[in-house]
């Protein structure tokens, strides 16, 4: 399967995609506090974040095989998701789901694998979808079914954001623009990483 309409992947005319909040935490918790800025380290992730590393840092992945490359160095969620969750009766704010960046104005879930996002002076290459887990229901009962369900076509939809690796280090702050560079075709859809 390929992504068929790359024109839908970038902000619509007259809008600008941007970062609305940045988050990091040195401990393996669920939510992450908002910060004034974060520093991305090439090939590692967000400086000082528990999920930064060349190899996997997520506890379940470490338990399975600690030598795996870390394709989940950076977690991004589109802020529009919080609007959708509010309409379904959930109160979720930026950082609550453990993302490093909350964005607005870009459909992150529609990006193909290998998309390069220039954010501030850093570059994040999108690797795949976050796979929502039971911790989301522990945070707020019933929330998981809003982020992981079957679409009209029967396929599993994962709505909890995208993951990426740091391809160029730099500093990212709220208000920074997000510029999208699509990979060469064919555009492959994101799958869980």
C-alpha angles and dihedrals in degrees: 000000000000135000104259108194113044090175088075093057099073129060114283119255113291095019131098126211112226146165112258097181141005126209141184138164131189092211131069097249131131108249124043127213122243116254136192090240143344130213118225118210116207112252092002113063136228111000110247095010119130090231096055116112145105090251127042117297102177105109097231091050093047089052091052098044122340092194095067115118113256106248089164101066094128129029120203128187126187109236090222086075090067089055090053092047091050090053087054091052101262124128105213124157133191110290094020092105093047099256123153095213131029111198137188131202101031132087097227093179092060095055117111124238111278097029110152116221116197106206117176103320094327132089125216119191112211113235105173151300128313110245106225114226140193091275087077090063089045087056093048124357113242094016096109093065088057091055102037121039144118119277126221089273092055094250120132112255118208110196102170096102139266135290129221148169127242108252095172125019125229146119123295125195136176108275095035114137120244113221118194126216113182120212122245113282141298091072110211118205120242119263129185118288 
